[in-house]
Amino acid sequence: MYLQDNSELVTNYKSLVKVMELIAESNVKSSEMNEVLAMKIHYLAFMLKKCARWHEGLDGKDGIDGFIK
């Protein structure tokens, strides 16, 4: 998985999730509403947040490998 190879994304997930949520919100609120892109970005932000919580040991065991299984 991409996050296994780039663990710095997981360690800095809070700022990345914040930016992704702002992008998703701006896609919904713009005059040219792009709901599909907003939903995809929201989903990726959620998965990054969940993966980071597993990596920190808050939601599961074995870090990112445990999350993938």
Buried (B, 14 or more C-beta within 10 A) or exposed (E): EEBBEEEEBBEEBEEBBEEBBEBBEEBEEEEEEBEEEBEEBBEBBEEBBBBBBBBEEEBBEEBBEEBEE
